[in-house]
Amino acid sequence: MKPPKLPSFFKTQNPKKFNYSPRYLTSDKKRNKNNLKRKINFSSKKTNSTNLKRFSRIIILIIILYLLAYYLLIK
């Protein structure tokens, strides 16, 4: 026996349902996975150099700001 439905200001909707059908065959999926791994390895090598450049810029900015603050506070 279900409880009676009471009117409400906030209506709850049932989640929408859909039918999933795979888009690629398994051989295509394996090939795509291998390509993705290759791209990830390539991009990770690239990001190491950019992180090093970013880190060096931050250190230089900190040193410049420290020297500027030292100069302004002493004089």
N, C-alpha and C positions, 0 to 999 in steps of 0.2 A: 504494500500500500504506500503510495507516494504522498508526501505532504502537499497541502494545497499551495499553489503559487500565489504569492502576494505581489501586488504592483510595487515597483520600486523606481526611484529616480535614476539609478545607475544600472543599466542593463548589462548583463554579462553575456558575451558572445561565445559561442563554441569555437574552438580553434579550427581554422581552415585545414582541410585535408587535401593531399595531392598524391598522385601516383608517381613514384620515382622510377625512371628507366635509365640505365647507364648510357652514357653518350658514346663512349669509346669501347673498343674491344680490349681484351686483356693484353694482347700483344702491343697495342698502341699505348696502353697504360704503362707497361714496363718501359717502353722506349721513352715516354714522357718523363718517367721517374728518373731514368738515367740522365736525360738531358738536364733535368732540374738539379740533380746533384752536381753536375759539371758546372752549371751556372753559379750555384751557391759557392763552390770552391773558388771560382774565379772572382766573384764579388768580394769574398772574405779577404783575399789577398789585397784587393784594391782598398778596402776600408782600413786595413792596418796602416797604410801609408797616410791616409787622410787623418786618422786618429793621431798619428805622431805629429803631423803638421798642426793640427788643432791644439794639441797639448803644448807644443812649443810656443804657439802664439799666446796661449793663456799665461804661460810662465813669463813671457816677455812683458805682457800687459801688467801682470802683478808686480814685476820689478819696477816698471815705469811708474805705476801708481804709488808704490812704496817710496821711491825716490822723490816724487812730487810732494807727497805728504810730509816727508822728512824735511824737504826744503821749505815748505810753507810753515811748518811748525817751529823750526829753528829760527828762521828769519822773520 
